[in-house]
Amino acid sequence: LTLLSRHRTEQASSTFLLPSAQYDVRRIIVTYIVRMSSKKYEHVLSPPGCFTAEEMQFLAEDIPTSIVSNFSTEKDKPLRLIQGEVPGFVAAFSRSVPMWLCLSLKRQGKCRVNKDELKLNFMDSKVSSLILRREKLIKLPTRINFYFAEVSELIFRGAREDFDDWHVAYDTLLQLAAIRQQKLRAKLKQMYDAQHNLREEARQTKADAVLLFNYYSASELNLVRRFVQQGARGFHRTRTRS
């Protein structure tokens, strides 16, 4: 502020300053303040354009999960949540609740996960094996739950005793994630080749075919978010100039 007031005084008494000089000084001051603030709080800021693992799990915890409670509540007093009301619990009867509530009750020993009515079929060891087999046969990624990595981590960490052969399903999902990451890296390589014209096949590839990222999960897209954004802008500039 002292520098800005001094500059205003000099601008009033001198004819050699440009009309935009005052704006330049303001921009320098604001830029300096923003940079110092970002350095001061850089330990709490997430990388630009990316979510942390905790934030991804927070988003996945809203998925409906079927549980069987071992306690009862009054039916005329439902549990009021931000997403809506959950009917009263009845012992030995299933209820659909958000995953964060399921994990909270599970830690207190008040419920178990009802795997028979669970809509997340990839949690079953047989189903996950079939998905893995299909993933190895086709070139494109298979369709799977958008938060399958976060859900499997949360459920198998907090309610693994409710699943038979949970370790088999968990190992299968780890192999599935590794194969899907290889396909994602191949997609990024294709995008890189198309942008820099490294191969004849890539030069003939259309932009719409390069930028298709169908059936990838949230964690996979989060890893390549910044690269894809920067690559898409560069690819657009290259095609516009040509």
C-alpha positions in Angstrom: 0.0 0.0 0.0 2.9 2.4 0.7 4.4 1.6 -2.7 1.0 2.2 -4.4 0.4 5.5 -2.6 4.0 6.7 -3.5 3.4 5.7 -7.1 0.2 7.7 -7.2 2.0 10.8 -5.9 4.7 10.4 -8.6 2.1 9.9 -11.3 0.4 13.1 -10.3 3.6 15.1 -10.4 5.3 13.5 -13.5 4.3 13.3 -17.1 6.7 10.4 -18.0 4.5 7.6 -16.5 2.3 5.7 -18.7 -1.5 5.5 -18.0 -1.2 1.8 -17.3 1.6 2.1 -14.8 -0.8 2.3 -11.9 -2.5 -0.9 -13.0 0.9 -2.6 -13.3 1.8 -1.7 -9.7 -1.5 -3.1 -8.5 -0.9 -6.3 -10.4 2.6 -6.7 -8.9 1.3 -6.2 -5.4 -1.6 -8.6 -5.8 0.7 -11.2 -7.4 3.2 -10.9 -4.6 0.4 -11.3 -2.0 -1.0 -14.4 -3.7 2.4 -16.0 -4.1 3.3 -15.4 -0.4 -0.1 -16.8 0.7 0.2 -19.9 -1.5 3.7 -20.5 -0.1 2.4 -20.1 3.5 -0.4 -22.6 3.0 1.1 -24.9 0.4 1.2 -27.7 3.0 -2.6 -27.8 3.1 -3.4 -27.2 -0.5 -4.1 -30.1 -2.9 -2.3 -30.3 -6.3 -4.2 -28.2 -8.8 -6.7 -30.3 -10.8 -6.3 -33.4 -8.7 -8.1 -34.9 -5.7 -6.3 -36.6 -2.8 -7.0 -40.2 -1.8 -9.0 -39.0 1.2 -11.2 -36.8 -1.0 -11.9 -39.6 -3.4 -13.0 -41.9 -0.6 -15.2 -39.1 0.8 -17.0 -38.9 -2.6 -17.4 -42.7 -2.7 -18.8 -42.9 0.8 -22.2 -41.6 -0.4 -22.9 -44.9 -2.4 -26.0 -46.7 -1.0 -25.0 -49.9 1.0 -27.3 -52.6 2.3 -26.9 -53.5 6.0 -28.6 -55.7 8.6 -28.8 -54.0 11.9 -28.8 -55.7 15.3 -30.8 -53.0 17.0 -34.1 -51.3 16.6 -35.3 -47.7 16.7 -38.6 -46.0 16.8 -40.3 -46.1 13.4 -41.9 -42.7 13.7 -38.4 -41.1 14.2 -36.4 -41.6 11.0 -32.8 -40.6 10.8 -32.6 -37.2 9.0 -29.5 -36.8 6.8 -28.5 -34.2 4.3 -29.3 -36.6 1.4 -32.7 -37.4 2.9 -34.4 -39.5 5.6 -33.5 -43.1 6.5 -36.3 -45.1 8.0 -36.0 -46.4 11.5 -33.9 -49.5 12.0 -35.4 -52.9 12.8 -33.2 -55.7 14.2 -32.5 -58.5 11.7 -34.0 -56.5 8.8 -32.0 -54.9 6.0 -31.8 -51.2 5.3 -30.1 -49.2 2.6 -27.9 -46.5 4.0 -24.9 -44.4 2.8 -21.6 -46.2 3.0 -20.2 -43.8 5.6 -23.1 -44.6 8.0 -22.6 -48.3 7.3 -18.9 -48.1 8.2 -19.7 -46.0 11.3 -22.3 -48.6 12.6 -19.9 -51.4 11.7 -17.1 -50.0 13.8 -19.6 -49.8 16.7 -20.6 -53.4 16.2 -24.2 -52.5 15.4 -24.6 -54.0 11.9 -23.2 -56.2 9.2 -23.1 -55.7 5.5 -25.8 -57.6 3.6 -23.8 -59.0 0.7 -26.8 -60.7 -0.7 -28.6 -57.4 -1.5 -25.4 -55.5 -2.2 -25.5 -54.0 -5.7 -21.7 -53.8 -5.8 -21.3 -57.2 -7.5 -17.5 -56.7 -8.1 -17.0 -57.4 -4.4 -17.8 -61.1 -4.9 -14.7 -63.2 -5.7 -16.4 -65.1 -8.5 -17.7 -62.0 -10.2 -14.4 -60.2 -9.9 -12.6 -63.1 -11.5 -15.0 -63.0 -14.4 -14.4 -59.2 -14.8 -10.6 -59.8 -14.7 -10.8 -62.5 -17.3 -12.8 -60.2 -19.6 -10.4 -57.3 -18.9 -7.5 -59.4 -20.2 -9.4 -60.4 -23.4 -10.6 -57.1 -24.7 -8.6 -54.0 -25.7 -10.8 -51.4 -24.1 -11.6 -51.2 -20.4 -14.6 -53.1 -19.1 -17.6 -51.2 -17.5 -17.3 -51.3 -13.8 -18.4 -49.1 -10.8 -17.0 -45.6 -11.0 -15.6 -45.9 -7.4 -14.7 -49.5 -7.4 -11.1 -48.9 -6.1 -12.3 -46.6 -3.2 -15.3 -48.9 -2.3 -13.2 -52.1 -2.2 -10.6 -50.3 0.0 -13.2 -49.0 2.4 -15.3 -52.2 2.6 -12.5 -54.7 2.8 -10.8 -52.6 5.4 -13.8 -52.0 7.6 -16.1 -55.0 7.0 -14.0 -57.8 5.6 -15.4 -60.4 7.9 -18.8 -60.1 6.2 -17.4 -61.5 2.9 -16.3 -65.0 2.1 -12.9 -65.2 0.4 -12.5 -61.4 0.7 -8.7 -61.7 0.2 -9.3 -63.5 -3.2 -11.6 -60.7 -4.4 -9.2 -58.0 -3.1 -6.2 -59.6 -4.9 -8.3 -59.9 -8.1 -9.3 -56.3 -7.9 -5.6 -55.3 -7.5 -4.7 -57.2 -10.7 -7.7 -55.6 -12.4 -6.5 -52.1 -11.4 -3.0 -52.9 -12.7 -4.3 -54.0 -16.1 -6.6 -51.0 -16.4 -3.6 -48.7 -15.7 -1.7 -50.3 -18.5 -4.5 -49.5 -20.8 -4.7 -46.0 -19.6 -1.0 -45.5 -20.2 -1.4 -46.8 -23.7 -4.2 -44.3 -24.2 -1.9 -41.5 -23.0 0.8 -42.7 -25.3 -1.6 -42.6 -28.2 -2.6 -39.1 -27.3 1.1 -38.1 -27.0 1.9 -39.6 -30.5 -1.1 -37.8 -32.0 0.0 -34.5 -30.7 3.6 -34.7 -31.7 3.2 -36.6 -34.9 5.6 -39.4 -34.0 3.9 -42.1 -36.0 1.9 -42.3 -39.2 -1.0 -44.1 -37.5 -1.2 -41.4 -34.8 -1.2 -38.6 -37.5 -4.3 -40.1 -39.1 -6.1 -40.5 -35.8 -9.0 -38.1 -35.3 -9.2 -36.0 -32.1 -12.5 -37.6 -31.1 -11.0 -41.1 -31.1 -7.9 -40.0 -29.1 -9.9 -38.3 -26.3 -12.3 -41.2 -25.5 -11.9 -42.3 -21.9 -15.0 -44.4 -21.5 -15.4 -46.8 -18.6 -12.4 -45.6 -16.6 -12.9 -45.2 -12.8 -12.6 -42.0 -10.7 -9.2 -42.8 -9.3 -7.8 -43.6 -12.8 -9.1 -40.4 -14.3 -7.9 -38.4 -11.3 -4.3 -39.6 -11.9 -4.2 -38.3 -15.4 -6.5 -35.3 -15.1 -3.8 -32.6 -15.3 -1.9 -34.4 -18.1 -5.1 -34.8 -20.2 -6.1 -31.2 -19.7 -2.7 -29.9 -20.8 -2.4 -32.4 -23.6 -5.9 -31.6 -24.9 -5.1 -27.9 -25.0 -1.8 -28.6 -26.8 -3.5 -31.0 -29.3 -6.2 -28.4 -30.0 -3.6 -25.7 -30.7 -1.6 -28.0 -33.0 -4.7 -29.0 -35.1 -5.8 -25.4 -35.2 -2.5 -24.2 -36.6 -2.4 -27.0 -39.2 
